Amino acid sequence: LVQLVESGGGSVQAGGSLRLSCAASGLTFDGLSFDVINMGWFRQFPGKEREGISCISPTSTITHYADSVKGRFTVARDNAKNALYLQMNTLKPEDTAMYYCGANVKCSSGLIAPSNRAYWGHGTQVTVSS
């Protein structure tokens, strides 16, 4: 059973930082191991669709960010630990959302989106107060 568990969310004042983590477990993602799939971070505002904000290739050589977080957020992964991270700096109230870890996602310039066989965690709430 594939499981993705996010952690690290919470409440912070504007300008602060948080580091999200995603722990992946389970043998494979549709026959693919963690170290060969793209991973990504997504967020969802109330009443809105989930949007991709960052993704990273299997060997960490390629990363992409949504314009809304570029320069403030940094994605990283540790394949030895089956873990994904998102360092979020200079947080703004408009970053308040539920954040999700996604496995087996599309990751290219201008496209951060789930594949047809993507996996999701249950999310972690980030709240930024002004």
Accessible surface in RSA format (square Angstrom, percent):
REM  Atomic radii and reference values for relative SASA: ProtOr
REM  Chains: A
REM  Algorithm: Lee & Richards
REM  Probe-radius: 1.40
REM  Slices: 20
REM RES _ NUM      All-atoms   Total-Side   Main-Chain    Non-polar    All polar
REM                ABS   REL    ABS   REL    ABS   REL    ABS   REL    ABS   REL
RES LEU A   1   184.50 102.8 124.60  89.1  59.90 150.6 134.70  94.6  49.80 134.0
RES VAL A   2    31.74  20.9  14.20  12.9  17.54  42.3  14.20  12.3  17.54  47.6
RES GLN A   3    94.30  52.7  90.27  66.0   4.03   9.6  14.14  30.1  80.16  60.8
RES LEU A   4     6.00   3.3   0.47   0.3   5.53  13.9   0.47   0.3   5.53  14.9
RES VAL A   5    87.16  57.4  83.25  75.4   3.91   9.4  85.04  73.9   2.12   5.8
RES GLU A   6    16.92   9.7   1.77   1.3  15.15  36.1   0.00   0.0  16.92  13.8
RES SER A   7    59.75  50.5  55.27  73.8   4.48  10.3  41.09  87.5  18.66  26.1
RES GLY A   8    36.87  45.5   0.00   N/A  36.87  45.5  24.05  66.0  12.82  28.7
RES GLY A   9    27.67  34.1   0.00   N/A  27.67  34.1   1.96   5.4  25.71  57.6
RES GLY A  10    28.75  35.5   0.00   N/A  28.75  35.5  28.47  78.1   0.28   0.6
RES SER A  11    97.83  82.7  65.32  87.2  32.51  74.9  37.99  80.9  59.84  83.8
RES VAL A  12    30.07  19.8  21.23  19.2   8.84  21.3  28.90  25.1   1.17   3.2
RES GLN A  13   132.42  74.0 129.63  94.7   2.79   6.6  36.87  78.5  95.55  72.5
RES ALA A  14    50.19  46.1  26.59  41.0  23.60  53.7  26.91  37.9  23.27  61.7
RES GLY A  15    51.40  63.4   0.00   N/A  51.40  63.4  25.50  70.0  25.90  58.0
RES GLY A  16    21.21  26.2   0.00   N/A  21.21  26.2  20.35  55.8   0.87   1.9
RES SER A  17    57.03  48.2  37.59  50.2  19.45  44.8  21.54  45.9  35.49  49.7
RES LEU A  18    32.44  18.1  27.84  19.9   4.60  11.6  32.44  22.8   0.00   0.0
RES ARG A  19   130.04  54.6 116.22  59.2  13.82  32.9  37.05  50.6  92.99  56.4
RES LEU A  20     0.00   0.0   0.00   0.0   0.00   0.0   0.00   0.0   0.00   0.0
RES SER A  21    30.12  25.5  30.05  40.1   0.08   0.2  16.53  35.2  13.59  19.0
RES CYS A  22     1.14   0.9   0.22   0.2   0.92   2.2   0.47   1.2   0.67   0.7
RES ALA A  23    58.31  53.6  55.95  86.3   2.37   5.4  56.21  79.2   2.11   5.6
RES ALA A  24     9.38   8.6   0.58   0.9   8.80  20.0   0.58   0.8   8.80  23.3
RES SER A  25    55.36  46.8  50.35  67.2   5.00  11.5  45.89  97.7   9.47  13.3
RES GLY A  26    30.44  37.5   0.00   N/A  30.44  37.5  11.82  32.4  18.63  41.7
RES LEU A  27   170.42  94.9 149.41 106.9  21.01  52.8 152.04 106.8  18.38  49.5
RES THR A  28    57.08  40.6  49.98  50.7   7.10  16.9  31.36  42.1  25.71  38.9
RES PHE A  29     3.46   1.7   3.46   2.1   0.00   0.0   3.46   2.1   0.00   0.0
RES ASP A  30    64.71  45.3  30.11  30.0  34.60  81.8  29.64  69.8  35.07  35.0
RES GLY A  31    63.42  78.2   0.00   N/A  63.42  78.2  31.69  87.0  31.73  71.1
RES LEU A  32    78.49  43.7  77.34  55.3   1.15   2.9  78.49  55.1   0.00   0.0
RES SER A  33    47.64  40.3  44.74  59.7   2.90   6.7  33.56  71.5  14.08  19.7
RES PHE A  34     6.48   3.2   3.50   2.2   2.98   7.8   3.50   2.1   2.98   8.5
RES ASP A  35    67.91  47.6  60.44  60.2   7.47  17.7  12.12  28.5  55.80  55.6
RES VAL A  36    80.99  53.3  62.07  56.2  18.92  45.6  63.05  54.8  17.94  48.6
RES ILE A  37     4.94   2.8   1.26   0.9   3.67   8.9   4.94   3.6   0.00   0.0
RES ASN A  38    39.36  27.1  36.13  34.9   3.23   7.8   0.40   1.0  38.96  37.7
RES MET A  39     0.00   0.0   0.00   0.0   0.00   0.0   0.00   0.0   0.00   0.0
RES GLY A  40     0.00   0.0   0.00   N/A   0.00   0.0   0.00   0.0   0.00   0.0
RES TRP A  41     0.00   0.0   0.00   0.0   0.00   0.0   0.00   0.0   0.00   0.0
RES PHE A  42     2.44   1.2   2.44   1.5   0.00   0.0   2.44   1.5   0.00   0.0
RES ARG A  43     8.31   3.5   8.31   4.2   0.00   0.0   0.00   0.0   8.31   5.0
RES GLN A  44    55.96  31.3  52.57  38.4   3.39   8.1   9.58  20.4  46.38  35.2
RES PHE A  45    51.95  26.0  51.36  31.8   0.59   1.5  51.64  31.3   0.32   0.9
RES PRO A  46   125.13  91.2  97.72  89.1  27.42  99.7 110.07  90.9  15.06  93.6
RES GLY A  47    88.72 109.4   0.00   N/A  88.72 109.4  44.95 123.3  43.77  98.0
RES LYS A  48   134.56  65.6 124.71  76.5   9.85  23.5  72.70  65.4  61.86  65.9
RES GLU A  49   154.61  88.8 141.50 107.1  13.11  31.2  57.84 111.9  96.78  79.0
RES ARG A  50    83.43  35.0  58.34  29.7  25.09  59.7  18.44  25.2  65.00  39.4
RES GLU A  51    64.95  37.3  60.96  46.1   3.99   9.5  26.68  51.6  38.27  31.2
RES GLY A  52    16.35  20.2   0.00   N/A  16.35  20.2   0.00   0.0  16.35  36.6
RES ILE A  53     0.00   0.0   0.00   0.0   0.00   0.0   0.00   0.0   0.00   0.0
RES SER A  54     0.00   0.0   0.00   0.0   0.00   0.0   0.00   0.0   0.00   0.0
RES CYS A  55     0.00   0.0   0.00   0.0   0.00   0.0   0.00   0.0   0.00   0.0
RES ILE A  56     2.34   1.3   2.34   1.7   0.00   0.0   2.34   1.7   0.00   0.0
RES SER A  57    10.87   9.2  10.87  14.5   0.00   0.0  10.87  23.2   0.00   0.0
RES PRO A  58    32.62  23.8  32.62  29.7   0.00   0.0  32.62  26.9   0.00   0.0
RES THR A  59    98.60  70.1  77.78  78.9  20.82  49.6  72.06  96.8  26.54  40.1
RES SER A  60    52.84  44.6  34.99  46.7  17.85  41.1  27.07  57.6  25.77  36.1
RES THR A  61   111.05  79.0  73.39  74.4  37.67  89.8  69.97  94.0  41.09  62.1
RES ILE A  62    87.52  49.8  84.85  63.2   2.67   6.4  87.52  63.0   0.00   0.0
RES THR A  63    53.05  37.7  34.63  35.1  18.42  43.9  12.02  16.1  41.03  62.0
RES HIS A  64    43.30  23.7  40.57  28.2   2.73   7.0  26.18  27.0  17.13  19.9
RES TYR A  65    46.70  21.8  32.56  18.5  14.14  36.8  26.87  20.2  19.82  24.4
RES ALA A  66    25.49  23.4  17.69  27.3   7.80  17.7  25.49  35.9   0.00   0.0
RES ASP A  67   123.49  86.5  99.79  99.3  23.70  56.0  38.47  90.5  85.02  84.8
RES SER A  68    59.84  50.6  37.25  49.7  22.59  52.0  47.49 101.1  12.35  17.3
RES VAL A  69     0.06   0.0   0.00   0.0   0.06   0.2   0.06   0.1   0.00   0.0
RES LYS A  70   120.06  58.6 101.24  62.1  18.82  44.8  62.17  56.0  57.89  61.7
RES GLY A  71    82.05 101.2   0.00   N/A  82.05 101.2  43.11 118.3  38.94  87.2
RES ARG A  72    30.04  12.6  25.25  12.9   4.79  11.4  24.06  32.9   5.98   3.6
RES PHE A  73     5.20   2.6   0.00   0.0   5.20  13.5   0.00   0.0   5.20  14.9
RES THR A  74    76.57  54.5  75.07  76.1   1.49   3.6  47.69  64.1  28.88  43.7
RES VAL A  75     7.12   4.7   0.00   0.0   7.12  17.1   0.00   0.0   7.12  19.3
RES ALA A  76    44.96  41.3  43.24  66.7   1.72   3.9  44.96  63.3   0.00   0.0
RES ARG A  77    23.65   9.9   1.08   0.6  22.57  53.7   1.20   1.6  22.46  13.6
RES ASP A  78    43.89  30.7  39.44  39.3   4.45  10.5  13.90  32.7  29.99  29.9
RES ASN A  79    49.23  34.0  34.76  33.6  14.47  34.8  17.41  41.9  31.83  30.8
RES ALA A  80   102.80  94.5  56.31  86.9  46.48 105.7  68.34  96.2  34.46  91.3
RES LYS A  81   146.00  71.2 121.37  74.5  24.63  58.6  75.87  68.3  70.13  74.7
RES ASN A  82    50.23  34.6  50.21  48.5   0.02   0.1   6.08  14.6  44.15  42.7
RES ALA A  83     9.37   8.6   9.37  14.5   0.00   0.0   9.37  13.2   0.00   0.0
RES LEU A  84     0.04   0.0   0.04   0.0   0.00   0.0   0.04   0.0   0.00   0.0
RES TYR A  85    33.64  15.7  33.64  19.1   0.00   0.0  19.18  14.4  14.46  17.8
RES LEU A  86     0.00   0.0   0.00   0.0   0.00   0.0   0.00   0.0   0.00   0.0
RES GLN A  87    57.59  32.2  57.02  41.7   0.57   1.4  28.74  61.2  28.85  21.9
RES MET A  88     0.00   0.0   0.00   0.0   0.00   0.0   0.00   0.0   0.00   0.0
RES ASN A  89    57.78  39.8  57.78  55.8   0.00   0.0  14.74  35.5  43.04  41.6
RES THR A  90    77.62  55.2  75.27  76.3   2.34   5.6  47.75  64.1  29.86  45.1
RES LEU A  91     1.84   1.0   0.00   0.0   1.84   4.6   0.00   0.0   1.84   5.0
RES LYS A  92    81.69  39.9  81.27  49.9   0.42   1.0  34.77  31.3  46.92  50.0
RES PRO A  93    53.84  39.2  46.74  42.6   7.10  25.8  47.04  38.8   6.79  42.2
RES GLU A  94   112.10  64.4  97.10  73.5  14.99  35.7  62.10 120.1  50.00  40.8
RES ASP A  95     0.50   0.3   0.50   0.5   0.00   0.0   0.00   0.0   0.50   0.5
RES THR A  96    43.39  30.9  38.51  39.0   4.88  11.6  36.80  49.4   6.59  10.0
RES ALA A  97     1.99   1.8   0.00   0.0   1.99   4.5   1.99   2.8   0.00   0.0
RES MET A  98    61.71  32.0  60.47  40.0   1.25   3.0  60.07  51.1   1.64   2.2
RES TYR A  99     0.00   0.0   0.00   0.0   0.00   0.0   0.00   0.0   0.00   0.0
RES TYR A 100    28.10  13.1  28.10  16.0   0.00   0.0   5.30   4.0  22.80  28.1
RES CYS A 101     0.00   0.0   0.00   0.0   0.00   0.0   0.00   0.0   0.00   0.0
RES GLY A 102     0.00   0.0   0.00   N/A   0.00   0.0   0.00   0.0   0.00   0.0
RES ALA A 103     0.00   0.0   0.00   0.0   0.00   0.0   0.00   0.0   0.00   0.0
RES ASN A 104    26.73  18.4  26.42  25.5   0.31   0.7   0.31   0.7  26.42  25.5
RES VAL A 105     5.73   3.8   0.00   0.0   5.73  13.8   0.06   0.1   5.67  15.4
RES LYS A 106    98.76  48.2  93.77  57.5   4.99  11.9  46.84  42.2  51.92  55.3
RES CYS A 107    21.65  16.4   0.66   0.7  21.00  49.3   0.53   1.3  21.13  22.8
RES SER A 108    50.48  42.7  48.61  64.9   1.86   4.3  40.70  86.7   9.78  13.7
RES SER A 109    97.11  82.1  72.98  97.4  24.12  55.6  34.75  74.0  62.36  87.4
RES GLY A 110    85.39 105.3   0.00   N/A  85.39 105.3  44.73 122.7  40.66  91.1
RES LEU A 111    79.53  44.3  78.19  55.9   1.34   3.4  79.23  55.6   0.29   0.8
RES ILE A 112    25.91  14.7   9.99   7.4  15.92  38.4   9.99   7.2  15.92  43.2
RES ALA A 113    23.52  21.6  23.09  35.6   0.43   1.0  23.52  33.1   0.00   0.0
RES PRO A 114    59.32  43.2  49.62  45.2   9.70  35.3  49.62  41.0   9.70  60.3
RES SER A 115    29.93  25.3  20.77  27.7   9.17  21.1  21.07  44.9   8.86  12.4
RES ASN A 116   147.78 101.9 114.56 110.7  33.22  80.0  30.88  74.3 116.90 113.0
RES ARG A 117   146.87  61.7 141.63  72.2   5.24  12.5  46.46  63.5 100.40  60.9
RES ALA A 118    24.41  22.4   2.15   3.3  22.25  50.6   2.15   3.0  22.25  58.9
RES TYR A 119    59.16  27.6  56.29  32.0   2.86   7.4  45.51  34.2  13.65  16.8
RES TRP A 120    86.61  34.8  58.95  28.5  27.67  65.0  40.47  21.6  46.14  74.9
RES GLY A 121     7.64   9.4   0.00   N/A   7.64   9.4   0.96   2.6   6.67  14.9
RES HIS A 122   172.19  94.1 154.39 107.3  17.79  45.5 105.09 108.3  67.09  78.1
RES GLY A 123    19.17  23.6   0.00   N/A  19.17  23.6   0.00   0.0  19.17  42.9
RES THR A 124    17.45  12.4  12.43  12.6   5.02  12.0   6.74   9.1  10.71  16.2
RES GLN A 125    77.50  43.3  69.86  51.1   7.63  18.2  43.78  93.2  33.71  25.6
RES VAL A 126     0.00   0.0   0.00   0.0   0.00   0.0   0.00   0.0   0.00   0.0
RES THR A 127    51.46  36.6  51.19  51.9   0.27   0.6  39.12  52.5  12.34  18.7
RES VAL A 128     6.92   4.6   0.00   0.0   6.92  16.7   0.00   0.0   6.92  18.8
RES SER A 129    55.06  46.5  49.14  65.6   5.92  13.6  44.14  94.0  10.92  15.3
RES SER A 130   125.23 105.8  70.06  93.5  55.17 127.1  56.77 120.9  68.46  95.9
END  Absolute sums over single chains surface
CHAIN  1 A     6584.6       4965.6       1619.0       3646.9       2937.7
END  Absolute sums over all chains
TOTAL          6584.6       4965.6       1619.0       3646.9       2937.7
